[in-house]
Amino acid sequence: MRSMTLVDSWVQTCSVFNQPKTHYRSFNGLIHKPMNNPQFKPNFLKQTKPVSSFTISAIITREEETIDAEKDRESKDSSTLFNFKSYMVEKANIVNKALDDSVSVKNPPKIHEAMRYSLLAGGKRVRPMLCIAACELVGGHQSQAMPAACAVEMIHTMSLIHDDLPCMDNDDFRRGKPTNHKVFGEDVAVLAGDSLLAFAFEYIVTATTGVAPARVLAAVGELAKSIGTEGLVAGQVVDLASTGKADVGLDQLEFIHLHKTAALLEASVVLGAILGGGTPEGVEKLRRFARCIGLLFQVVDDILDVTKSSEELGKTAGKDLVTDKVTYPKMMGLDKAREFAEKLNEDAKQQLSEFDPDKAAPLIALADYIAHRDN
């Protein structure tokens, strides 16, 4: 009989993997109900139970919170003093250096060059910033979240490499450059994505410091769940199966985007909150915030695809229309899609209302950035 490992002990103690599975809740009420109805909230915003099968309270010691009832929680006051542009530049530079340091060229050189080609090709670095901002919001330091921030960007890059392949979306450009398979060939591109996926987990486990092992394990579980058959992969499979079909409804469209896009954005925020020392209640509020902005990100992506040029986007514009993909503008109309995006942004920021407004300012600004970005 084998000896009990750390993971065995953690599983038995926390029962994280034995919790009933909870699927992504629907936002469709936002579409079918009037947009200006203040009484309506998405189902997942009403519930008190954690929306993930990873019950954070099982491994995080509950800490008493002192709330000053008279403290001004109005986020607008703090956001006006917050310099988002400087924040973006500062964090992007830190993240880019960390990514550069994390993947070096070694033997065999070609695969590492292919990994670095896409990983360091630029991009907004929204996911790492969300991870760091969530960590700092709950009282942590960015150093505690940096390996996780790099890990989610590695996995995001993997998804882009694979998504651009001829067997998937068949795109020639990404971030204004030829896609990975156009430079290194399809075979190496597949392997580069695989390598980034594997290394992401190695990196978060080996490079994270100053964090309790139980929290690191919880973060790994969250990240794995977000990209498997309950997350990114599920959304990608349904997206492929839905392309070109006329009978795709809003429920299916929402399923695609909550899994294909929102799940990894949600994980980015939740990882930061866990690693930064967040309470179970705080983590779940941030999870709901992240789910709103995750779907918001994709709704805006759909809008940009039909309103911007390839030069502005840094990738092929109008591709969804050419490939007959189902999108929010296609199903709702452009104006309703924009209304839906604004509603998601409002609901996301509402989840931050009980946090310190100064510490929440970066996440509020990131939500606005996602809602109003041009590429």
N, C-alpha and C positions, 0 to 999 in steps of 0.2 A: 504493500500500500504506500502510495506516495505521501510525503509530508505535506501538511497544510501550508499553502503559499500565502503571501500577503494579500493577493487578490481574493483567494478563497475566504480568508478571514473577513475581509471587507464586505464581500457579498453576503456572508452569513450574518454579519453584525448589522449591516445597513438594510438588507433586503431590497436594495435598489432595483435589481433585475427581476424581482418577484412582484413588483408593483403592477397593477392592471394597466394595460396600454391605453393611452389617451391620445386620440387623433387630433389633428389640427382642426380647430373650430372654424365655422363658416363665417364669412363676412357678407354673404349675399343679402342679408337684411339691409345692409347699407345701400344696396342698389334698388331693392324693391320698395323700401320705405322712403318717404320724402327726405331729401338731404338736410332740410332744416328742422327736422324733428328732434328737439333736445332730449326727449325721453328715450330715444332709441340708442341702444348700444349693442355692439356685436356680442354674440353669445359668450365668447371666451372672456370678455371684459366683465360680465356679470358674475361668473363663477368664482368661488373662493378656493377651490381645490387647485393644486398645481397643474398646469397644462401639460407638463412633461411627465413621462414615466419615471424620470430620475427625480425622486423626492429629496430635494436638497436638505430638508430638515432632518433627514435620516443621518446625515454626516456632518451637519454644521451645528455647533452648540448655539442654542438660542441666546441672544444677548438682549438685555433690557434696553429699550430705547426711551430717552427722555425727550418729549416733544413740547416745545414752547408754543402753546395755543395762540399766543398773541403775535408770534413771529410772522412777518410778511412773507408769504410764499409766492407772491406774484412774480413769475419768471421774467416778465417783460422788463422789469426794473434792472435785473442783473444782466439780461442779454444785451441791453443797450450799452453796457460798460464792457462787454466781452468782445475782444478783437478776434473774430473768427478767422480772418485771413492769416493773421500772424500765427494763430494756433495751428491752422492747417499746414502752413509752411514748416513750422517747427516740428510737428509730429511726423510729417511726411519725410523730412530729412532724417529724423531719428530712425524711423521704420526702414527707410531705404538703406541706411548704413547697416542696420541689424540684419536685413535680408542679404545684403552683399557679403557680410561676414559669415552668415550661416551656411551658405553653399559656395564652396571653393572649387576650383578646377583641379581635379586629381584623376588618377587612373581608374577607368578609361576616360580620357578627356572629352570625347564627343558627347557622351550622355550628360556630363556635368555642364558643358557649354550649352547644350539644348535646354537644360533646366534653367540655367541663368538667363538665357536669351529671353524667355517669356517672363520669368520671375522679376527681372530687372528692367522690363520694357516700359516702365512708367505706370500710369494708372492713378486713380484717385486715392487709393489706400483707405477707402471708407471703412472696410471691415477691421483692419488693425486699429484705426482711430476709435471706432466704436468700442473695441475691446479695452483700450487704454482708458478712454473716458469713463466707462462703466467701473473700471477698477478704481480710478481716482475718486469717483462719486461716492463709493461706499467706504472710502478712507484708506485705500491701498496706494501703493507707489507704482508708477509705470514699469519699473524694473520687474515687479512681480508678474506683470501681464505681458511683457515684451515677447517671451518665447511663444506664448499662445497667440499673440497678435501676428507674429511671423507665421505660425502654423496655419492659421485661417487664411492668410494670404497665399501660402503655398498650395493649399487645397483649392482655393478659388482659382488660382492660376492653372492648376491641373484641370479643373472643370472647363476653363476656356480653351486650353489646348485640345482636349477631347471634343468639346462642342464644335470646334472649327473643322474637325476632320471631315473628309468627303462622305463618310458613312453616317455623319450626323448632320450638321448644318452646312457643311461644305463652304466655308468662308476663306477668302484669300488674304484678308487684312484684319488686324487686331491692334488697337492702340496706335494706329497710323503706320504700322509696319507689316511686312509679310508674315502670315501666320507660321507657327512652328513647323508644321509639316511641309510648307512651301520652302523652308530653308534647310531642314534636316531630313526630310522624307517622312512618310507616314509611319514607317516602322519605328524610327527613333522618337518621333513625336508621341506615339503611344507609350513608349517606355519612359520618356521624360515625364509625362503626366503620372505614370505609375510610381516613379521614383519620388516625385514631389509629395504624393499622397503618403507613401510609406515614411518618408523622412519627416513629414510634419508631426507624426506621432512620436517618433524618436526624439525629435527636437524639443517638444513640449515636456517630455518626461525627463530628459537629461539636462536641459538648460534652465529649467525653472528653479529659482532659489528663493528662500525666505517665505515659503508657503508650506503649510502642513501637508503631509502626504495624502491624507484623506481628501483634501480639496483638489489636489492634482489629479487623483483618481476620478473624482466626480467630473472634473473638467474634461478628461479624456473620454469618459462615457458620454457626456453631452456632445462632444465634437463628433465622435463616431456615429451616434444616432442621427445627427443632422445631415450626414452625407450618404447614409445607407438606404435601405429599402423603406425606411420611414421618413426619409428626407430627400436629399438632392437626386439620388438615383430614381426614386419613385416618381418625382416630378418629370425627370428627363424621359423616362419610359412612356409615361402617359402623354407627354408632349409629342414624342415621335409617333405614337399611335393615333394622335388626334389630327396631325397635319393633313390637310386636304379634305377632311370630313366636314359635312354640312350639318351634322346633328350634334355638334358639341355645344353644351349649354354652359351657363355661367358657373354652375357647381363644378364642372370639370375644369373649366378655365382657372377657377380659383384654386382647385386642388393642385394643378400644375405649378402655379406661381408660388403658393405657400410652401411647396416642397422644393421645387427647383431653385428658387431664388431666396425666399424668405427664411428657410430653415438655417442656412449658413450665416445669414445676417443675425438671426436670433442667437445662434450659438456664439457668435463673436461677442455680443453683449453679455450673455449669461456667463461665458468663460471669464470675462473681466470681473464681473461681480463676484463670482465664486472665489477666484484667486485673490481678489482684493479684500476678502474677509466679510462679504455681505451677509446679512441675516437671511433666513429663509424667506421672510416676507419681502425684504428688499429685492432679493433675486427674482421673485415671481412678478413683482411690479415691473422690473426691468425687462423681464421676459415678454410681458404683454406690450410694453413699449416697442421692443424689438420686432415683435411679430407685425405690428402695425407698419413700422417703417420698412420691414422686409417686403411686404406686399406693395407698399407705396413705391419702393424702388422699381419694382417690375411694371407697375402701372405707368410710371413716368417713362421707363424704357420704351414701352409700347407707344406712348405718345410721341416721344422723340423720333422713333423710327419712321413716323409718317410726317413729321414736321421739320426735320433737319436734314442737311446734306451729308454725304459721306465724309467730306472734308471736316465738317463740324463735329461729327461723331467719332472720327478716327476708325470707323469700320463701315461696312457696306450698309448704306441707308436703304430703306424700302424692302429689305430682304424678307420680312415677315409677309408682306403683300405678295411678293413674287413666289414664295414657297407655300402660300395659302395657309399660313399659320393662324390660329385663332388668337385674337388679341382683344384687349378692352376697348380700344377705339372702334374696332371692327364690330364688336357685339353691342356696345352701348352708344356709340357715336363719340366724337371727339370732345364735345362740350361736357357730356355726362361723365366721361372718363376723367376729365379735369376736375369736375366736382367731387368725384369719388376720391381722387388723390388728395384734395384739400381736406376732406372729411377724415381720411386716414391720418393725415398729418396732425389734425386737431386732436384726435383720439390718442395718438402716440404721446403728444406732449402732456395730455391730461394725466397720463400715468406717472409723470414726474412731479406732479404738484405737491407731493408731501416730502420731497427731498429738499435739501438746502439749495436755494435758487442759484447761488454762486457756483456751487459744485455741479449743478445740473446744466449750467449754461452751455458747455460744449455739446452735450447730447441734444439740447434744444436747437442749437445752431446747426448741428449735423442733420437733424430731422428737416429743418428748413432748407438746407443745402440739397438734400436728396429730393425734396419736393419741387425745388425751383431750378435745378441744375440744367445746363444746356447740352451736356454730352454724357 
